[in-house]
Amino acid sequence: MIVRDEPYITDDRLREALRAALSGRELKKVLILPPDYTRMYSGAGKITAILYEMLKDSCEIDIMPALGTHDPMTREECLAFFGEGVPFEQIKVHNWRTDVVKLGEVPAEYVSSVSDGLVNSKIDVEVNRRIVDESYDLIISAGQVVPHEVVGMANYSKNIFVGCGGSSMINSSHMLGAFYGMERIMGKDFSPVRKVFDYAQEKYLSKLPLLYILTVTTNEGDKTNIHGLFIGDKREVFEQAVALSREINLTYVKEPFKKAVVYLDPREFKSTWLGNKAIYRTRMAMADEGELIILAPGVKKFGEDAAVDALIRKYGYVGREKVLELVDRNEDLKENLSVAAHLIHGSSDGRFKVTYCTKLLTEEEVRGVSFGYMPYDEAAEIYNPAELTDGYHTVGNEEIFYISNPALGLWTAENR
């Protein structure tokens, strides 16, 4: 089922489509897999709440946010994301380190073939044990299709294999994307990582009662607009969502940015692990020797958990070649390849300057991971996020390009 309305899908139309998707199904127990609070503009919180309201009186419902390596959602975040209709007690926590089972593997030969020989090792296929629990009549994976730095276009089976996956798959898929190169991946469908997910989906998930509910969205302030709703269990549904996302979430600019300013909403971005989307999603639009200013009032740490945070602090965002050398020489990094991939993604490789403007991290901490630093209050006085709107502005004597949320798109110069 595909729903596309102009200018966007109303709540009534959304309810109608979700009711139609559930029609005729005899359901006693359902597992819903929405994204977490870091995808607050996906529309999936609202979708989950509608599904819960429709099903709660007739069947048992578990809701397990696809956290990946992110922190579990707090009661306050669940309330903000799902609304008052979803009880916090229904939320199950996915633990990517311990709560997974191995379904099989993607052979080394296949990985090598899709990566042009850059990666030649097998990849374990791991998912949260609830996903293979036969007591569920239906598993609903809901989330947003949008350009992504690791897989090309986010969601679909990524929500299962990474969002609800284990350390081996997360590490291997992130490093595969980093080896292949972000510029060759972002905004595209058939990346090496996506092909690995497609292989695993076909071989290990095809017999599960799995239904995808995919959105393509934009936002106006705190308001999320759902432009397309794509529901089904076949890849064609994802491909339709990809086409729409490329149309409305990918921005081409005529000339590379000499200076870009990106704001990180403190409700959504509390770590550089997430906040570095400001770097990932703008790097193809940044001019050589340009500067990226990141306004990060809520960023208080680097990694989403203590172990990852410690590794980022230890090694820093030192560039692709240096990180690859560090992986060869250091077991702790070799055993955490998703961190190594993140360090590659979060570096400009010296091509442009990255300046983090923080309140909750000190100058010493920020410079310690190889970023430039400016106090948040000082930066916000110059580049006031309460006054700036998305697009070009003249501030003082300089032209800047302002982005209010880097998670919702991809920016690239036309000549790249």
FENNORSUL-V587109 format. One record per backbone hydrogen bond with DSSP energy under -0.5 kcal/mol. NH is the residue of the N-H (numbers start at 1). CO is the residue of the C=O. E is the energy in kcal/mol with one decimal. If there is no record, write none. Layout:
nh=NH co=CO e=E
nh=NH co=CO e=E
This chain:
nh=3 co=229 e=-2.8
nh=5 co=227 e=-0.6
nh=9 co=226 e=-3.5
nh=14 co=10 e=-2.3
nh=15 co=11 e=-2.5
nh=16 co=12 e=-2.2
nh=17 co=13 e=-2.2
nh=18 co=14 e=-2.4
nh=19 co=15 e=-2.6
nh=20 co=16 e=-1.9
nh=21 co=17 e=-2.0
nh=22 co=18 e=-1.3
nh=23 co=19 e=-0.9
nh=25 co=22 e=-1.7
nh=27 co=25 e=-0.9
nh=30 co=60 e=-2.8
nh=31 co=138 e=-2.4
nh=32 co=62 e=-2.8
nh=33 co=140 e=-3.6
nh=34 co=32 e=-0.6
nh=39 co=36 e=-2.1
nh=40 co=37 e=-1.0
nh=42 co=39 e=-1.9
nh=47 co=43 e=-1.9
nh=48 co=44 e=-2.6
nh=49 co=45 e=-2.0
nh=50 co=46 e=-2.3
nh=51 co=47 e=-2.6
nh=52 co=48 e=-2.6
nh=53 co=49 e=-2.2
nh=54 co=50 e=-2.2
nh=55 co=51 e=-1.9
nh=56 co=52 e=-2.4
nh=58 co=55 e=-1.9
nh=59 co=55 e=-1.8
nh=60 co=28 e=-3.0
nh=62 co=30 e=-2.6
nh=63 co=90 e=-2.0
nh=64 co=32 e=-2.7
nh=65 co=63 e=-0.5
nh=65 co=92 e=-0.6
nh=66 co=34 e=-3.2
nh=67 co=65 e=-2.0
nh=68 co=163 e=-2.8
nh=70 co=67 e=-2.4
nh=78 co=74 e=-2.5
nh=79 co=75 e=-2.1
nh=80 co=76 e=-2.2
nh=81 co=77 e=-2.4
nh=82 co=78 e=-3.1
nh=83 co=78 e=-0.7
nh=83 co=79 e=-1.3
nh=86 co=83 e=-1.0
nh=87 co=85 e=-0.6
nh=90 co=87 e=-1.8
nh=91 co=88 e=-1.6
nh=92 co=63 e=-3.4
nh=92 co=90 e=-0.5
nh=94 co=92 e=-0.5
nh=96 co=94 e=-0.7
nh=99 co=95 e=-2.2
nh=101 co=127 e=-2.7
nh=103 co=101 e=-0.5
nh=103 co=125 e=-3.2
nh=104 co=125 e=-1.0
nh=106 co=123 e=-3.1
nh=107 co=105 e=-0.6
nh=111 co=107 e=-2.2
nh=112 co=108 e=-2.6
nh=113 co=109 e=-1.9
nh=114 co=110 e=-2.1
nh=115 co=111 e=-1.2
nh=116 co=113 e=-0.7
nh=117 co=112 e=-2.9
nh=118 co=115 e=-1.7
nh=123 co=106 e=-2.0
nh=125 co=104 e=-2.5
nh=126 co=124 e=-0.7
nh=127 co=101 e=-2.0
nh=128 co=164 e=-2.1
nh=129 co=99 e=-1.4
nh=131 co=128 e=-1.6
nh=132 co=128 e=-0.5
nh=132 co=129 e=-0.7
nh=133 co=130 e=-1.6
nh=134 co=132 e=-0.7
nh=136 co=133 e=-1.6
nh=137 co=29 e=-2.6
nh=138 co=29 e=-1.1
nh=139 co=209 e=-3.2
nh=140 co=31 e=-2.9
nh=141 co=139 e=-0.6
nh=141 co=211 e=-2.6
nh=142 co=33 e=-1.5
nh=142 co=140 e=-0.7
nh=143 co=213 e=-2.1
nh=145 co=215 e=-3.0
nh=146 co=144 e=-0.6
nh=148 co=152 e=-2.1
nh=152 co=148 e=-0.9
nh=153 co=151 e=-0.6
nh=154 co=146 e=-3.3
nh=158 co=155 e=-1.3
nh=159 co=156 e=-1.6
nh=160 co=157 e=-0.8
nh=161 co=157 e=-2.7
nh=162 co=158 e=-2.4
nh=163 co=158 e=-2.0
nh=164 co=160 e=-0.6
nh=165 co=162 e=-1.1
nh=166 co=126 e=-0.5
nh=167 co=96 e=-1.2
nh=170 co=166 e=-2.5
nh=171 co=167 e=-2.9
nh=172 co=168 e=-2.7
nh=173 co=169 e=-2.6
nh=174 co=170 e=-2.0
nh=175 co=171 e=-2.2
nh=176 co=172 e=-2.2
nh=177 co=173 e=-2.1
nh=178 co=174 e=-2.1
nh=179 co=175 e=-2.8
nh=180 co=176 e=-2.1
nh=181 co=177 e=-2.1
nh=184 co=181 e=-1.1
nh=185 co=182 e=-1.9
nh=186 co=182 e=-2.7
nh=187 co=152 e=-2.5
nh=188 co=185 e=-2.1
nh=191 co=151 e=-0.5
nh=191 co=189 e=-2.3
nh=195 co=191 e=-2.4
nh=196 co=192 e=-1.9
nh=197 co=193 e=-2.3
nh=198 co=194 e=-2.8
nh=199 co=195 e=-2.2
nh=200 co=196 e=-2.3
nh=201 co=197 e=-3.0
nh=202 co=198 e=-2.5
nh=203 co=199 e=-2.3
nh=204 co=200 e=-2.7
nh=205 co=200 e=-0.6
nh=205 co=201 e=-1.7
nh=206 co=201 e=-0.8
nh=208 co=205 e=-1.9
nh=210 co=208 e=-2.4
nh=211 co=139 e=-3.0
nh=212 co=232 e=-2.7
nh=213 co=141 e=-2.8
nh=214 co=212 e=-0.5
nh=214 co=230 e=-3.1
nh=215 co=143 e=-2.2
nh=216 co=228 e=-1.6
nh=218 co=225 e=-1.9
nh=220 co=223 e=-2.7
nh=223 co=220 e=-2.0
nh=225 co=218 e=-3.2
nh=225 co=223 e=-0.5
nh=226 co=224 e=-0.6
nh=227 co=216 e=-2.5
nh=227 co=225 e=-0.8
nh=228 co=216 e=-1.4
nh=229 co=3 e=-2.5
nh=230 co=214 e=-2.8
nh=231 co=1 e=-3.3
nh=232 co=212 e=-2.1
nh=237 co=234 e=-1.2
nh=238 co=234 e=-0.8
nh=239 co=235 e=-2.3
nh=240 co=236 e=-1.9
nh=241 co=237 e=-1.7
nh=242 co=238 e=-2.6
nh=243 co=239 e=-2.1
nh=244 co=240 e=-1.7
nh=245 co=241 e=-2.7
nh=246 co=242 e=-2.7
nh=247 co=243 e=-1.1
nh=248 co=244 e=-2.0
nh=249 co=245 e=-3.3
nh=251 co=249 e=-0.6
nh=251 co=410 e=-3.2
nh=252 co=250 e=-0.5
nh=253 co=412 e=-2.2
nh=257 co=285 e=-3.5
nh=260 co=291 e=-2.2
nh=261 co=401 e=-2.7
nh=262 co=293 e=-2.9
nh=263 co=403 e=-2.5
nh=264 co=295 e=-2.6
nh=265 co=263 e=-0.6
nh=268 co=265 e=-1.4
nh=269 co=265 e=-2.8
nh=270 co=268 e=-0.7
nh=272 co=301 e=-1.4
nh=273 co=302 e=-2.0
nh=275 co=271 e=-3.1
nh=276 co=272 e=-2.3
nh=277 co=274 e=-1.7
nh=278 co=275 e=-2.2
nh=279 co=276 e=-1.3
nh=280 co=276 e=-2.7
nh=281 co=277 e=-2.6
nh=282 co=279 e=-0.6
nh=283 co=279 e=-1.6
nh=285 co=282 e=-2.6
nh=286 co=282 e=-0.9
nh=287 co=257 e=-3.0
nh=289 co=351 e=-3.4
nh=290 co=287 e=-2.1
nh=291 co=258 e=-2.1
nh=292 co=353 e=-3.2
nh=293 co=260 e=-3.2
nh=293 co=291 e=-0.6
nh=294 co=292 e=-0.6
nh=294 co=355 e=-3.0
nh=295 co=262 e=-2.9
nh=295 co=293 e=-0.6
nh=296 co=294 e=-0.8
nh=296 co=357 e=-2.6
nh=299 co=296 e=-0.8
nh=300 co=270 e=-2.5
nh=300 co=298 e=-0.5
nh=301 co=270 e=-1.0
nh=309 co=305 e=-2.7
nh=310 co=306 e=-2.2
nh=311 co=307 e=-1.6
nh=312 co=308 e=-2.2
nh=313 co=309 e=-2.3
nh=314 co=310 e=-2.0
nh=315 co=311 e=-2.2
nh=316 co=312 e=-2.1
nh=317 co=369 e=-2.6
nh=318 co=316 e=-1.5
nh=319 co=343 e=-0.5
nh=323 co=319 e=-2.4
nh=324 co=320 e=-2.4
nh=325 co=321 e=-1.8
nh=326 co=322 e=-2.3
nh=327 co=323 e=-2.4
nh=328 co=324 e=-1.6
nh=329 co=325 e=-1.3
nh=330 co=326 e=-1.6
nh=334 co=330 e=-2.1
nh=335 co=331 e=-2.1
nh=336 co=333 e=-1.2
nh=339 co=336 e=-1.0
nh=340 co=336 e=-1.6
nh=341 co=337 e=-2.7
nh=342 co=338 e=-2.1
nh=343 co=339 e=-2.4
nh=344 co=340 e=-1.7
nh=345 co=341 e=-2.8
nh=346 co=342 e=-2.5
nh=347 co=344 e=-1.3
nh=351 co=348 e=-2.0
nh=353 co=290 e=-2.9
nh=355 co=292 e=-3.0
nh=355 co=353 e=-0.5
nh=356 co=354 e=-0.6
nh=356 co=372 e=-2.6
nh=357 co=294 e=-2.8
nh=358 co=356 e=-0.6
nh=358 co=374 e=-0.6
nh=359 co=296 e=-0.6
nh=360 co=299 e=-0.6
nh=366 co=362 e=-2.4
nh=367 co=363 e=-2.8
nh=368 co=364 e=-1.6
nh=369 co=365 e=-0.6
nh=369 co=366 e=-1.2
nh=370 co=367 e=-1.7
nh=371 co=366 e=-1.6
nh=372 co=354 e=-3.1
nh=374 co=356 e=-1.7
nh=376 co=358 e=-1.9
nh=379 co=375 e=-2.3
nh=380 co=376 e=-3.3
nh=381 co=377 e=-1.3
nh=382 co=378 e=-1.0
nh=383 co=379 e=-3.4
nh=384 co=382 e=-0.7
nh=385 co=383 e=-0.7
nh=387 co=384 e=-1.6
nh=388 co=384 e=-2.2
nh=391 co=402 e=-2.4
nh=393 co=400 e=-2.3
nh=395 co=393 e=-0.6
nh=395 co=398 e=-2.8
nh=396 co=394 e=-0.5
nh=398 co=395 e=-2.0
nh=400 co=393 e=-2.8
nh=401 co=259 e=-1.5
nh=402 co=391 e=-3.0
nh=403 co=261 e=-2.4
nh=408 co=405 e=-1.1
nh=409 co=406 e=-1.1
nh=410 co=249 e=-1.9
nh=411 co=281 e=-2.7
nh=412 co=251 e=-2.4
nh=413 co=284 e=-2.2
nh=414 co=253 e=-2.6
nh=416 co=413 e=-1.9
